């Protein structure tokens, strides 16, 4: 039985991943395998004889003839020649304490409406949070808005609004988009809130009492866009202008003022020790190398207040200054954990979930999160976050997005045209999250049509329709045999999906679910249940269809953090209620035969294909 399961599993995975299968067999066994399989052999010194299949395999004949051969071993491998294994995963995956899993996005700067660059990490944080909730872990997903600073005050004035009125409107736009994208955040922290301001003041005073804050006059090049004084490595010469911000591509202004500073230089050795003792502190690892180089080159003290603006939190004991962005915005991660209605304090935040398990941020703010923030927390005597995950930038059609190019990607427009799941799916499963990612309408359609419309949606429909025709509109009582090949595919896929989610490898997590769908499509092709029905083998035909539908239910569970609405539709097509879907846990990704007697609705597509063709009534393109 065990060898049969192994062979069946490997054969299913062959189609699912277009894998190669290595058969370690004796020579006599090799000579008895039909040559139509196209075997290519090789002999290596000290190695077993290893023929490799190079052609299509008929599942039924091969499984039947060689199922119980005593010398048969299967090694099914993905195109990367290995079973998925993450080199890193969140420590929270093995945390069985009562501390909640805490995940954050950046606190988005409220000087303008949200865009795809702000939706990207928010989708990722939502996917991750939904996964940990499935695992039964209490989860706190934090997002919010950074609402102070010179740029906001200036933008508000140009819009003939006071700063508070202006940021209230921007926050409403962020919350509206998060609703459209089905973002399930638990806390939305605003830096203009009273709880946050109390936390910032307490933190500032604690660090000052430690001797890590001092006041001095400073002269340097200031970028209004970054709201920061820039170091030489953050500027470049463009034409005759010698001090241009590398991020905003605008000249930095030479300024001189008296401010409060944080003694970052005091923590250089502590940071180096942190990076040595926690080699996974920043992910992906290649970004951690950048952080280490920054620290190695020296960490100068930095300004934490401004005397030239009034829109901010006053410095305790010195109302002539307001606290500057990083000693304000970064504390939002802490203040968000203070229970609503509780007196705000650092101790209250720590008792309610601090430290954070993972900060999800863009690479443009990595220095502040991976260097400034740990040192600030060390000074205040607070625990450090477990991990910082820095994603790359987004481009459109291979070009950097910008208003000047007219290629800004509006997430709300994408949602209106294609639905939330389509956007969520592409910007999680469709891209490598740690690297830079590109969007094009053609690739967007290809990914969604190939994965959700074809591999998953088509599989569901091509099984439900013949099932209803043969057994009526309810689930028949059919038990899946222990050696059914789809069982082994499901068992492997759920392990790979869990490992991938915990490594923020959303592409691999989605691929694990699709392994099942592709194996199911291959299985229905090879077993041809319609032919079994025609031959009067109704029970055998039903067994094939029911095993595929049971596997498809698991696909819905594995994909639900990424595409919750589509996963719900799959559940409903299989006769489950919304309440049953919403009560699912990760344990439901294990094999379960569908409960008999459930009424089946009429099959409908769970994901509509995306058609990029112009509508029939569109005017013809003008002649060149």
Helices and strands as residue ranges (DSSP letters): H 2-17, E 20-24, H 27-32, G 35-37, E 39-40, E 50-53, H 59-66, E 74-77, G 91-94, E 101-109, H 116-134, E 139-146, H 150-158, H 163-180, E 187-190, H 194-209, E 213-223, E 228-229, G 232-234, E 235-238, E 241-245, E 253-262, G 264-267, H 268-277, E 282-283, H 285-296, E 302-303, E 305-306, E 314-315, E 318-323, H 326-329, H 332-335, H 346-351, E 358-362, G 363-365, H 366-367, I 368-372, H 373-380, E 388-391, E 394-396, E 399-400, G 403-405, H 411-418, H 420-426, E 437-439, H 441-448, I 449-458, H 459-471, H 485-502, H 506-527, H 529-534, H 538-559, H 564-573, H 578-582, G 586-589
